[in-house]
Amino acid sequence: MADWGPVIIAVVLFVLLSPGLLIQLPGRGRVVEFGNMQTSGLSILVHTIIFFALITIFLIAIGVHIYTD
């Protein structure tokens, strides 16, 4: 049985937390910008920290598992 939980959670979070796709934190002109399709080094760092925190919560603290045969 293969555990697909970590793979699915990581892919979904990676897509949703791509800077500029849905949200950019911090934005270029404001603190938060939505759907501007731009990025900066600081926003990449912030989104990386948020990604690491969420992936740690979902995989280690909650323990999400999706098994297939």
PDB file of N, H, CA, C and O in Angstrom:
ATOM      1  N   MET A   1       0.842  -1.186   0.000  1.00  0.00           N
ATOM      2  CA  MET A   1       0.000   0.000   0.000  1.00  0.00           C
ATOM      3  C   MET A   1       0.884   1.246   0.000  1.00  0.00           C
ATOM      4  O   MET A   1       1.846   1.342   0.762  1.00  0.00           O
ATOM      5  N   ALA A   2       0.549   2.167  -0.843  1.00  0.00           N
ATOM      6  H   ALA A   2      -0.232   2.089  -1.462  1.00  0.00           H
ATOM      7  CA  ALA A   2       1.313   3.409  -0.949  1.00  0.00           C
ATOM      8  C   ALA A   2       0.579   4.523  -0.213  1.00  0.00           C
ATOM      9  O   ALA A   2      -0.644   4.635  -0.292  1.00  0.00           O
ATOM     10  N   ASP A   3       1.333   5.333   0.495  1.00  0.00           N
ATOM     11  H   ASP A   3       2.327   5.242   0.559  1.00  0.00           H
ATOM     12  CA  ASP A   3       0.769   6.470   1.226  1.00  0.00           C
ATOM     13  C   ASP A   3       0.908   7.719   0.365  1.00  0.00           C
ATOM     14  O   ASP A   3       2.004   8.261   0.226  1.00  0.00           O
ATOM     15  N   TRP A   4      -0.200   8.175  -0.213  1.00  0.00           N
ATOM     16  H   TRP A   4      -1.090   7.734  -0.100  1.00  0.00           H
ATOM     17  CA  TRP A   4      -0.209   9.334  -1.095  1.00  0.00           C
ATOM     18  C   TRP A   4      -0.530  10.627  -0.360  1.00  0.00           C
ATOM     19  O   TRP A   4      -0.532  11.688  -0.983  1.00  0.00           O
ATOM     20  N   GLY A   5      -0.799  10.580   0.926  1.00  0.00           N
ATOM     21  H   GLY A   5      -0.798   9.718   1.433  1.00  0.00           H
ATOM     22  CA  GLY A   5      -1.149  11.771   1.697  1.00  0.00           C
ATOM     23  C   GLY A   5      -0.114  12.883   1.613  1.00  0.00           C
ATOM     24  O   GLY A   5      -0.466  14.012   1.273  1.00  0.00           O
ATOM     25  N   PRO A   6       1.161  12.598   1.913  1.00  0.00           N
ATOM     26  CA  PRO A   6       2.174  13.656   1.834  1.00  0.00           C
ATOM     27  C   PRO A   6       2.329  14.250   0.437  1.00  0.00           C
ATOM     28  O   PRO A   6       2.557  15.452   0.298  1.00  0.00           O
ATOM     29  N   VAL A   7       2.209  13.422  -0.592  1.00  0.00           N
ATOM     30  H   VAL A   7       2.024  12.446  -0.479  1.00  0.00           H
ATOM     31  CA  VAL A   7       2.358  13.913  -1.963  1.00  0.00           C
ATOM     32  C   VAL A   7       1.215  14.858  -2.328  1.00  0.00           C
ATOM     33  O   VAL A   7       1.447  15.939  -2.870  1.00  0.00           O
ATOM     34  N   ILE A   8      -0.007  14.450  -2.032  1.00  0.00           N
ATOM     35  H   ILE A   8      -0.195  13.572  -1.592  1.00  0.00           H
ATOM     36  CA  ILE A   8      -1.176  15.270  -2.380  1.00  0.00           C
ATOM     37  C   ILE A   8      -1.181  16.568  -1.597  1.00  0.00           C
ATOM     38  O   ILE A   8      -1.430  17.631  -2.166  1.00  0.00           O
ATOM     39  N   ILE A   9      -0.910  16.500  -0.298  1.00  0.00           N
ATOM     40  H   ILE A   9      -0.709  15.636   0.164  1.00  0.00           H
ATOM     41  CA  ILE A   9      -0.882  17.708   0.538  1.00  0.00           C
ATOM     42  C   ILE A   9       0.201  18.666   0.039  1.00  0.00           C
ATOM     43  O   ILE A   9      -0.040  19.870  -0.057  1.00  0.00           O
ATOM     44  N   ALA A  10       1.390  18.146  -0.279  1.00  0.00           N
ATOM     45  H   ALA A  10       1.586  17.168  -0.201  1.00  0.00           H
ATOM     46  CA  ALA A  10       2.484  19.005  -0.738  1.00  0.00           C
ATOM     47  C   ALA A  10       2.159  19.667  -2.076  1.00  0.00           C
ATOM     48  O   ALA A  10       2.445  20.850  -2.257  1.00  0.00           O
ATOM     49  N   VAL A  11       1.572  18.933  -3.009  1.00  0.00           N
ATOM     50  H   VAL A  11       1.340  17.972  -2.862  1.00  0.00           H
ATOM     51  CA  VAL A  11       1.245  19.503  -4.318  1.00  0.00           C
ATOM     52  C   VAL A  11       0.169  20.576  -4.191  1.00  0.00           C
ATOM     53  O   VAL A  11       0.283  21.643  -4.793  1.00  0.00           O
ATOM     54  N   VAL A  12      -0.873  20.301  -3.413  1.00  0.00           N
ATOM     55  H   VAL A  12      -0.966  19.434  -2.923  1.00  0.00           H
ATOM     56  CA  VAL A  12      -1.956  21.278  -3.242  1.00  0.00           C
ATOM     57  C   VAL A  12      -1.434  22.543  -2.571  1.00  0.00           C
ATOM     58  O   VAL A  12      -1.737  23.649  -3.018  1.00  0.00           O
ATOM     59  N   LEU A  13      -0.652  22.393  -1.504  1.00  0.00           N
ATOM     60  H   LEU A  13      -0.406  21.494  -1.140  1.00  0.00           H
ATOM     61  CA  LEU A  13      -0.107  23.571  -0.828  1.00  0.00           C
ATOM     62  C   LEU A  13       0.860  24.336  -1.727  1.00  0.00           C
ATOM     63  O   LEU A  13       0.878  25.567  -1.711  1.00  0.00           O
ATOM     64  N   PHE A  14       1.667  23.614  -2.514  1.00  0.00           N
ATOM     65  H   PHE A  14       1.652  22.614  -2.527  1.00  0.00           H
ATOM     66  CA  PHE A  14       2.609  24.285  -3.408  1.00  0.00           C
ATOM     67  C   PHE A  14       1.878  25.149  -4.431  1.00  0.00           C
ATOM     68  O   PHE A  14       2.282  26.281  -4.698  1.00  0.00           O
ATOM     69  N   VAL A  15       0.811  24.615  -4.997  1.00  0.00           N
ATOM     70  H   VAL A  15       0.483  23.695  -4.780  1.00  0.00           H
ATOM     71  CA  VAL A  15       0.053  25.376  -5.998  1.00  0.00           C
ATOM     72  C   VAL A  15      -0.662  26.553  -5.351  1.00  0.00           C
ATOM     73  O   VAL A  15      -0.609  27.668  -5.869  1.00  0.00           O
ATOM     74  N   LEU A  16      -1.331  26.320  -4.222  1.00  0.00           N
ATOM     75  H   LEU A  16      -1.374  25.414  -3.801  1.00  0.00           H
ATOM     76  CA  LEU A  16      -2.093  27.387  -3.579  1.00  0.00           C
ATOM     77  C   LEU A  16      -1.210  28.476  -2.991  1.00  0.00           C
ATOM     78  O   LEU A  16      -1.613  29.637  -2.933  1.00  0.00           O
ATOM     79  N   LEU A  17      -0.004  28.113  -2.552  1.00  0.00           N
ATOM     80  H   LEU A  17       0.324  27.169  -2.599  1.00  0.00           H
ATOM     81  CA  LEU A  17       0.873  29.091  -1.914  1.00  0.00           C
ATOM     82  C   LEU A  17       1.929  29.661  -2.861  1.00  0.00           C
ATOM     83  O   LEU A  17       2.884  30.289  -2.404  1.00  0.00           O
ATOM     84  N   SER A  18       1.778  29.456  -4.156  1.00  0.00           N
ATOM     85  H   SER A  18       1.003  28.946  -4.527  1.00  0.00           H
ATOM     86  CA  SER A  18       2.697  30.086  -5.105  1.00  0.00           C
ATOM     87  C   SER A  18       2.513  31.595  -5.035  1.00  0.00           C
ATOM     88  O   SER A  18       1.401  32.085  -5.228  1.00  0.00           O
ATOM     89  N   PRO A  19       3.584  32.346  -4.762  1.00  0.00           N
ATOM     90  CA  PRO A  19       3.437  33.798  -4.609  1.00  0.00           C
ATOM     91  C   PRO A  19       2.859  34.446  -5.859  1.00  0.00           C
ATOM     92  O   PRO A  19       3.374  34.254  -6.961  1.00  0.00           O
ATOM     93  N   GLY A  20       1.795  35.207  -5.687  1.00  0.00           N
ATOM     94  H   GLY A  20       1.376  35.363  -4.792  1.00  0.00           H
ATOM     95  CA  GLY A  20       1.179  35.929  -6.781  1.00  0.00           C
ATOM     96  C   GLY A  20       0.032  35.211  -7.446  1.00  0.00           C
ATOM     97  O   GLY A  20      -0.748  35.848  -8.154  1.00  0.00           O
ATOM     98  N   LEU A  21      -0.108  33.901  -7.251  1.00  0.00           N
ATOM     99  H   LEU A  21       0.526  33.383  -6.676  1.00  0.00           H
ATOM    100  CA  LEU A  21      -1.195  33.170  -7.897  1.00  0.00           C
ATOM    101  C   LEU A  21      -2.536  33.541  -7.269  1.00  0.00           C
ATOM    102  O   LEU A  21      -3.406  34.082  -7.952  1.00  0.00           O
ATOM    103  N   LEU A  22      -2.711  33.263  -5.998  1.00  0.00           N
ATOM    104  H   LEU A  22      -2.005  32.823  -5.443  1.00  0.00           H
ATOM    105  CA  LEU A  22      -3.922  33.663  -5.287  1.00  0.00           C
ATOM    106  C   LEU A  22      -3.674  34.875  -4.404  1.00  0.00           C
ATOM    107  O   LEU A  22      -4.479  35.804  -4.352  1.00  0.00           O
ATOM    108  N   ILE A  23      -2.546  34.845  -3.716  1.00  0.00           N
ATOM    109  H   ILE A  23      -1.892  34.090  -3.759  1.00  0.00           H
ATOM    110  CA  ILE A  23      -2.235  35.889  -2.740  1.00  0.00           C
ATOM    111  C   ILE A  23      -0.728  36.123  -2.744  1.00  0.00           C
ATOM    112  O   ILE A  23       0.048  35.192  -2.959  1.00  0.00           O
ATOM    113  N   GLN A  24      -0.323  37.346  -2.511  1.00  0.00           N
ATOM    114  H   GLN A  24      -0.954  38.102  -2.337  1.00  0.00           H
ATOM    115  CA  GLN A  24       1.095  37.663  -2.352  1.00  0.00           C
ATOM    116  C   GLN A  24       1.261  38.391  -1.033  1.00  0.00           C
ATOM    117  O   GLN A  24       0.650  39.433  -0.799  1.00  0.00           O
ATOM    118  N   LEU A  25       2.084  37.836  -0.191  1.00  0.00           N
ATOM    119  H   LEU A  25       2.581  36.989  -0.381  1.00  0.00           H
ATOM    120  CA  LEU A  25       2.310  38.380   1.144  1.00  0.00           C
ATOM    121  C   LEU A  25       3.805  38.501   1.372  1.00  0.00           C
ATOM    122  O   LEU A  25       4.428  37.441   1.420  1.00  0.00           O
ATOM    123  N   PRO A  26       4.440  39.586   1.512  1.00  0.00           N
ATOM    124  CA  PRO A  26       3.953  40.955   1.352  1.00  0.00           C
ATOM    125  C   PRO A  26       3.905  41.334  -0.121  1.00  0.00           C
ATOM    126  O   PRO A  26       4.691  40.841  -0.931  1.00  0.00           O
ATOM    127  N   GLY A  27       2.983  42.204  -0.448  1.00  0.00           N
ATOM    128  H   GLY A  27       2.345  42.604   0.210  1.00  0.00           H
ATOM    129  CA  GLY A  27       2.828  42.654  -1.829  1.00  0.00           C
ATOM    130  C   GLY A  27       3.828  43.745  -2.168  1.00  0.00           C
ATOM    131  O   GLY A  27       4.593  44.184  -1.309  1.00  0.00           O
ATOM    132  N   ARG A  28       3.822  44.176  -3.406  1.00  0.00           N
ATOM    133  H   ARG A  28       3.200  43.820  -4.103  1.00  0.00           H
ATOM    134  CA  ARG A  28       4.738  45.242  -3.824  1.00  0.00           C
ATOM    135  C   ARG A  28       4.248  46.608  -3.369  1.00  0.00           C
ATOM    136  O   ARG A  28       5.047  47.432  -2.924  1.00  0.00           O
ATOM    137  N   GLY A  29       2.940  46.862  -3.474  1.00  0.00           N
ATOM    138  H   GLY A  29       2.291  46.193  -3.835  1.00  0.00           H
ATOM    139  CA  GLY A  29       2.401  48.163  -3.092  1.00  0.00           C
ATOM    140  C   GLY A  29       1.691  48.149  -1.753  1.00  0.00           C
ATOM    141  O   GLY A  29       1.621  49.175  -1.076  1.00  0.00           O
ATOM    142  N   ARG A  30       1.163  47.000  -1.363  1.00  0.00           N
ATOM    143  H   ARG A  30       1.219  46.166  -1.913  1.00  0.00           H
ATOM    144  CA  ARG A  30       0.415  46.848  -0.114  1.00  0.00           C
ATOM    145  C   ARG A  30       0.974  45.665   0.659  1.00  0.00           C
ATOM    146  O   ARG A  30       1.874  44.966   0.194  1.00  0.00           O
ATOM    147  N   VAL A  31       0.423  45.458   1.845  1.00  0.00           N
ATOM    148  H   VAL A  31      -0.309  46.026   2.223  1.00  0.00           H
ATOM    149  CA  VAL A  31       0.870  44.313   2.645  1.00  0.00           C
ATOM    150  C   VAL A  31       0.425  43.008   1.994  1.00  0.00           C
ATOM    151  O   VAL A  31       1.207  42.061   1.903  1.00  0.00           O
ATOM    152  N   VAL A  32      -0.825  42.955   1.540  1.00  0.00           N
ATOM    153  H   VAL A  32      -1.460  43.724   1.614  1.00  0.00           H
ATOM    154  CA  VAL A  32      -1.366  41.757   0.890  1.00  0.00           C
ATOM    155  C   VAL A  32      -1.956  42.161  -0.454  1.00  0.00           C
ATOM    156  O   VAL A  32      -2.720  43.122  -0.538  1.00  0.00           O
ATOM    157  N   GLU A  33      -1.601  41.430  -1.502  1.00  0.00           N
ATOM    158  H   GLU A  33      -0.980  40.649  -1.434  1.00  0.00           H
ATOM    159  CA  GLU A  33      -2.178  41.644  -2.829  1.00  0.00           C
ATOM    160  C   GLU A  33      -2.743  40.319  -3.319  1.00  0.00           C
ATOM    161  O   GLU A  33      -2.202  39.253  -3.023  1.00  0.00           O
ATOM    162  N   PHE A  34      -3.831  40.394  -4.069  1.00  0.00           N
ATOM    163  H   PHE A  34      -4.271  41.259  -4.310  1.00  0.00           H
ATOM    164  CA  PHE A  34      -4.520  39.198  -4.537  1.00  0.00           C
ATOM    165  C   PHE A  34      -4.423  39.076  -6.050  1.00  0.00           C
ATOM    166  O   PHE A  34      -4.757  40.012  -6.776  1.00  0.00           O
ATOM    167  N   GLY A  35      -3.962  37.911  -6.531  1.00  0.00           N
ATOM    168  H   GLY A  35      -3.691  37.150  -5.942  1.00  0.00           H
ATOM    169  CA  GLY A  35      -3.959  37.587  -7.950  1.00  0.00           C
ATOM    170  C   GLY A  35      -3.195  38.536  -8.845  1.00  0.00           C
ATOM    171  O   GLY A  35      -3.645  38.814  -9.956  1.00  0.00           O
ATOM    172  N   ASN A  36      -2.056  39.046  -8.403  1.00  0.00           N
ATOM    173  H   ASN A  36      -1.691  38.820  -7.499  1.00  0.00           H
ATOM    174  CA  ASN A  36      -1.323  40.001  -9.234  1.00  0.00           C
ATOM    175  C   ASN A  36      -0.296  39.329 -10.143  1.00  0.00           C
ATOM    176  O   ASN A  36       0.267  39.999 -11.009  1.00  0.00           O
ATOM    177  N   MET A  37      -0.031  38.038  -9.981  1.00  0.00           N
ATOM    178  H   MET A  37      -0.488  37.493  -9.278  1.00  0.00           H
ATOM    179  CA  MET A  37       0.893  37.258 -10.811  1.00  0.00           C
ATOM    180  C   MET A  37       2.304  37.839 -10.836  1.00  0.00           C
ATOM    181  O   MET A  37       3.011  37.700 -11.834  1.00  0.00           O
ATOM    182  N   GLN A  38       2.720  38.485  -9.753  1.00  0.00           N
ATOM    183  H   GLN A  38       2.146  38.597  -8.942  1.00  0.00           H
ATOM    184  CA  GLN A  38       4.081  38.983  -9.606  1.00  0.00           C
ATOM    185  C   GLN A  38       4.658  38.397  -8.325  1.00  0.00           C
ATOM    186  O   GLN A  38       3.925  37.850  -7.501  1.00  0.00           O
ATOM    187  N   THR A  39       5.958  38.510  -8.162  1.00  0.00           N
ATOM    188  H   THR A  39       6.553  38.954  -8.832  1.00  0.00           H
ATOM    189  CA  THR A  39       6.588  37.989  -6.958  1.00  0.00           C
ATOM    190  C   THR A  39       7.837  38.803  -6.641  1.00  0.00           C
ATOM    191  O   THR A  39       8.298  39.606  -7.452  1.00  0.00           O
ATOM    192  N   SER A  40       8.361  38.581  -5.468  1.00  0.00           N
ATOM    193  H   SER A  40       7.986  37.928  -4.809  1.00  0.00           H
ATOM    194  CA  SER A  40       9.614  39.207  -5.051  1.00  0.00           C
ATOM    195  C   SER A  40      10.351  38.211  -4.162  1.00  0.00           C
ATOM    196  O   SER A  40       9.787  37.200  -3.745  1.00  0.00           O
ATOM    197  N   GLY A  41      11.593  38.504  -3.884  1.00  0.00           N
ATOM    198  H   GLY A  41      12.051  39.326  -4.223  1.00  0.00           H
ATOM    199  CA  GLY A  41      12.377  37.614  -3.035  1.00  0.00           C
ATOM    200  C   GLY A  41      11.806  37.483  -1.635  1.00  0.00           C
ATOM    201  O   GLY A  41      11.799  36.396  -1.057  1.00  0.00           O
ATOM    202  N   LEU A  42      11.328  38.594  -1.093  1.00  0.00           N
ATOM    203  H   LEU A  42      11.334  39.477  -1.562  1.00  0.00           H
ATOM    204  CA  LEU A  42      10.751  38.569   0.249  1.00  0.00           C
ATOM    205  C   LEU A  42       9.456  37.762   0.285  1.00  0.00           C
ATOM    206  O   LEU A  42       9.217  37.025   1.241  1.00  0.00           O
ATOM    207  N   SER A  43       8.622  37.892  -0.741  1.00  0.00           N
ATOM    208  H   SER A  43       8.816  38.491  -1.518  1.00  0.00           H
ATOM    209  CA  SER A  43       7.378  37.122  -0.752  1.00  0.00           C
ATOM    210  C   SER A  43       7.658  35.632  -0.936  1.00  0.00           C
ATOM    211  O   SER A  43       6.923  34.802  -0.401  1.00  0.00           O
ATOM    212  N   ILE A  44       8.698  35.277  -1.676  1.00  0.00           N
ATOM    213  H   ILE A  44       9.296  35.951  -2.111  1.00  0.00           H
ATOM    214  CA  ILE A  44       9.084  33.870  -1.802  1.00  0.00           C
ATOM    215  C   ILE A  44       9.506  33.325  -0.446  1.00  0.00           C
ATOM    216  O   ILE A  44       9.140  32.205  -0.090  1.00  0.00           O
ATOM    217  N   LEU A  45      10.265  34.095   0.307  1.00  0.00           N
ATOM    218  H   LEU A  45      10.562  35.005   0.017  1.00  0.00           H
ATOM    219  CA  LEU A  45      10.685  33.672   1.643  1.00  0.00           C
ATOM    220  C   LEU A  45       9.492  33.504   2.578  1.00  0.00           C
ATOM    221  O   LEU A  45       9.415  32.514   3.306  1.00  0.00           O
ATOM    222  N   VAL A  46       8.566  34.454   2.567  1.00  0.00           N
ATOM    223  H   VAL A  46       8.629  35.258   1.975  1.00  0.00           H
ATOM    224  CA  VAL A  46       7.385  34.378   3.437  1.00  0.00           C
ATOM    225  C   VAL A  46       6.518  33.179   3.066  1.00  0.00           C
ATOM    226  O   VAL A  46       6.058  32.458   3.951  1.00  0.00           O
ATOM    227  N   HIS A  47       6.288  32.954   1.775  1.00  0.00           N
ATOM    228  H   HIS A  47       6.662  33.540   1.056  1.00  0.00           H
ATOM    229  CA  HIS A  47       5.471  31.827   1.343  1.00  0.00           C
ATOM    230  C   HIS A  47       6.164  30.498   1.640  1.00  0.00           C
ATOM    231  O   HIS A  47       5.486  29.506   1.908  1.00  0.00           O
ATOM    232  N   THR A  48       7.487  30.452   1.600  1.00  0.00           N
ATOM    233  H   THR A  48       8.038  31.258   1.382  1.00  0.00           H
ATOM    234  CA  THR A  48       8.222  29.241   1.960  1.00  0.00           C
ATOM    235  C   THR A  48       8.041  28.910   3.429  1.00  0.00           C
ATOM    236  O   THR A  48       7.847  27.746   3.782  1.00  0.00           O
ATOM    237  N   ILE A  49       8.100  29.908   4.284  1.00  0.00           N
ATOM    238  H   ILE A  49       8.257  30.853   3.998  1.00  0.00           H
ATOM    239  CA  ILE A  49       7.906  29.691   5.723  1.00  0.00           C
ATOM    240  C   ILE A  49       6.481  29.224   6.003  1.00  0.00           C
ATOM    241  O   ILE A  49       6.275  28.319   6.812  1.00  0.00           O
ATOM    242  N   ILE A  50       5.494  29.833   5.340  1.00  0.00           N
ATOM    243  H   ILE A  50       5.661  30.568   4.683  1.00  0.00           H
ATOM    244  CA  ILE A  50       4.099  29.412   5.517  1.00  0.00           C
ATOM    245  C   ILE A  50       3.907  27.984   5.014  1.00  0.00           C
ATOM    246  O   ILE A  50       3.221  27.193   5.662  1.00  0.00           O
ATOM    247  N   PHE A  51       4.507  27.638   3.863  1.00  0.00           N
ATOM    248  H   PHE A  51       5.064  28.280   3.337  1.00  0.00           H
ATOM    249  CA  PHE A  51       4.425  26.281   3.322  1.00  0.00           C
ATOM    250  C   PHE A  51       5.014  25.276   4.303  1.00  0.00           C
ATOM    251  O   PHE A  51       4.404  24.240   4.568  1.00  0.00           O
ATOM    252  N   PHE A  52       6.190  25.569   4.845  1.00  0.00           N
ATOM    253  H   PHE A  52       6.685  26.410   4.630  1.00  0.00           H
ATOM    254  CA  PHE A  52       6.831  24.660   5.794  1.00  0.00           C
ATOM    255  C   PHE A  52       5.977  24.475   7.042  1.00  0.00           C
ATOM    256  O   PHE A  52       5.840  23.358   7.540  1.00  0.00           O
ATOM    257  N   ALA A  53       5.403  25.561   7.549  1.00  0.00           N
ATOM    258  H   ALA A  53       5.514  26.468   7.144  1.00  0.00           H
ATOM    259  CA  ALA A  53       4.564  25.463   8.748  1.00  0.00           C
ATOM    260  C   ALA A  53       3.322  24.614   8.482  1.00  0.00           C
ATOM    261  O   ALA A  53       2.973  23.758   9.295  1.00  0.00           O
ATOM    262  N   LEU A  54       2.655  24.842   7.358  1.00  0.00           N
ATOM    263  H   LEU A  54       2.938  25.537   6.697  1.00  0.00           H
ATOM    264  CA  LEU A  54       1.440  24.084   7.057  1.00  0.00           C
ATOM    265  C   LEU A  54       1.734  22.623   6.750  1.00  0.00           C
ATOM    266  O   LEU A  54       0.978  21.746   7.170  1.00  0.00           O
ATOM    267  N   ILE A  55       2.814  22.340   6.028  1.00  0.00           N
ATOM    268  H   ILE A  55       3.427  23.052   5.687  1.00  0.00           H
ATOM    269  CA  ILE A  55       3.145  20.948   5.718  1.00  0.00           C
ATOM    270  C   ILE A  55       3.523  20.198   6.995  1.00  0.00           C
ATOM    271  O   ILE A  55       3.222  19.012   7.131  1.00  0.00           O
ATOM    272  N   THR A  56       4.179  20.882   7.927  1.00  0.00           N
ATOM    273  H   THR A  56       4.424  21.845   7.817  1.00  0.00           H
ATOM    274  CA  THR A  56       4.513  20.271   9.211  1.00  0.00           C
ATOM    275  C   THR A  56       3.257  19.971  10.014  1.00  0.00           C
ATOM    276  O   THR A  56       3.139  18.899  10.608  1.00  0.00           O
ATOM    277  N   ILE A  57       2.326  20.904  10.036  1.00  0.00           N
ATOM    278  H   ILE A  57       2.421  21.774   9.553  1.00  0.00           H
ATOM    279  CA  ILE A  57       1.080  20.686  10.774  1.00  0.00           C
ATOM    280  C   ILE A  57       0.292  19.528  10.173  1.00  0.00           C
ATOM    281  O   ILE A  57      -0.159  18.645  10.902  1.00  0.00           O
ATOM    282  N   PHE A  58       0.119  19.521   8.848  1.00  0.00           N
ATOM    283  H   PHE A  58       0.485  20.239   8.255  1.00  0.00           H
ATOM    284  CA  PHE A  58      -0.690  18.483   8.218  1.00  0.00           C
ATOM    285  C   PHE A  58      -0.050  17.101   8.289  1.00  0.00           C
ATOM    286  O   PHE A  58      -0.752  16.116   8.518  1.00  0.00           O
ATOM    287  N   LEU A  59       1.257  17.006   8.099  1.00  0.00           N
ATOM    288  H   LEU A  59       1.826  17.806   7.912  1.00  0.00           H
ATOM    289  CA  LEU A  59       1.886  15.692   8.000  1.00  0.00           C
ATOM    290  C   LEU A  59       2.380  15.150   9.327  1.00  0.00           C
ATOM    291  O   LEU A  59       2.319  13.941   9.553  1.00  0.00           O
ATOM    292  N   ILE A  60       2.867  16.004  10.207  1.00  0.00           N
ATOM    293  H   ILE A  60       2.917  16.985  10.023  1.00  0.00           H
ATOM    294  CA  ILE A  60       3.423  15.511  11.466  1.00  0.00           C
ATOM    295  C   ILE A  60       2.420  15.621  12.604  1.00  0.00           C
ATOM    296  O   ILE A  60       2.193  14.644  13.318  1.00  0.00           O
ATOM    297  N   ALA A  61       1.815  16.793  12.788  1.00  0.00           N
ATOM    298  H   ALA A  61       2.000  17.586  12.208  1.00  0.00           H
ATOM    299  CA  ALA A  61       0.905  16.983  13.917  1.00  0.00           C
ATOM    300  C   ALA A  61      -0.426  16.263  13.705  1.00  0.00           C
ATOM    301  O   ALA A  61      -0.897  15.565  14.603  1.00  0.00           O
ATOM    302  N   ILE A  62      -1.034  16.423  12.535  1.00  0.00           N
ATOM    303  H   ILE A  62      -0.651  16.990  11.805  1.00  0.00           H
ATOM    304  CA  ILE A  62      -2.328  15.786  12.270  1.00  0.00           C
ATOM    305  C   ILE A  62      -2.134  14.370  11.741  1.00  0.00           C
ATOM    306  O   ILE A  62      -2.891  13.468  12.101  1.00  0.00           O
ATOM    307  N   GLY A  63      -1.147  14.167  10.906  1.00  0.00           N
ATOM    308  H   GLY A  63      -0.532  14.900  10.613  1.00  0.00           H
ATOM    309  CA  GLY A  63      -0.857  12.838  10.361  1.00  0.00           C
ATOM    310  C   GLY A  63      -1.811  12.426   9.252  1.00  0.00           C
ATOM    311  O   GLY A  63      -2.465  11.388   9.357  1.00  0.00           O
ATOM    312  N   VAL A  64      -1.901  13.217   8.197  1.00  0.00           N
ATOM    313  H   VAL A  64      -1.370  14.060   8.112  1.00  0.00           H
ATOM    314  CA  VAL A  64      -2.781  12.906   7.072  1.00  0.00           C
ATOM    315  C   VAL A  64      -2.187  11.749   6.271  1.00  0.00           C
ATOM    316  O   VAL A  64      -1.023  11.793   5.872  1.00  0.00           O
ATOM    317  N   HIS A  65      -3.003  10.708   6.039  1.00  0.00           N
ATOM    318  H   HIS A  65      -3.949  10.673   6.363  1.00  0.00           H
ATOM    319  CA  HIS A  65      -2.574   9.550   5.253  1.00  0.00           C
ATOM    320  C   HIS A  65      -3.664   9.200   4.254  1.00  0.00           C
ATOM    321  O   HIS A  65      -4.845   9.173   4.604  1.00  0.00           O
ATOM    322  N   ILE A  66      -3.276   8.933   3.016  1.00  0.00           N
ATOM    323  H   ILE A  66      -2.317   8.955   2.733  1.00  0.00           H
ATOM    324  CA  ILE A  66      -4.191   8.462   1.980  1.00  0.00           C
ATOM    325  C   ILE A  66      -3.545   7.213   1.382  1.00  0.00           C
ATOM    326  O   ILE A  66      -2.532   7.305   0.689  1.00  0.00           O
ATOM    327  N   TYR A  67      -4.134   6.046   1.652  1.00  0.00           N
ATOM    328  H   TYR A  67      -4.957   5.972   2.216  1.00  0.00           H
ATOM    329  CA  TYR A  67      -3.555   4.788   1.197  1.00  0.00           C
ATOM    330  C   TYR A  67      -4.257   4.282  -0.054  1.00  0.00           C
ATOM    331  O   TYR A  67      -5.474   4.403  -0.188  1.00  0.00           O
ATOM    332  N   THR A  68      -3.475   3.714  -0.966  1.00  0.00           N
ATOM    333  H   THR A  68      -2.486   3.616  -0.856  1.00  0.00           H
ATOM    334  CA  THR A  68      -4.017   3.075  -2.163  1.00  0.00           C
ATOM    335  C   THR A  68      -3.454   1.667  -2.258  1.00  0.00           C
ATOM    336  O   THR A  68      -2.416   1.355  -1.674  1.00  0.00           O
ATOM    337  N   ASP A  69      -4.145   0.838  -2.990  1.00  0.00           N
ATOM    338  H   ASP A  69      -4.988   1.091  -3.464  1.00  0.00           H
ATOM    339  CA  ASP A  69      -3.664  -0.542  -3.168  1.00  0.00           C
ATOM    340  C   ASP A  69      -2.829  -0.680  -4.405  1.00  0.00           C
ATOM    341  O   ASP A  69      -2.346  -1.771  -4.705  1.00  0.00           O
TER     342      ASP A  69
END
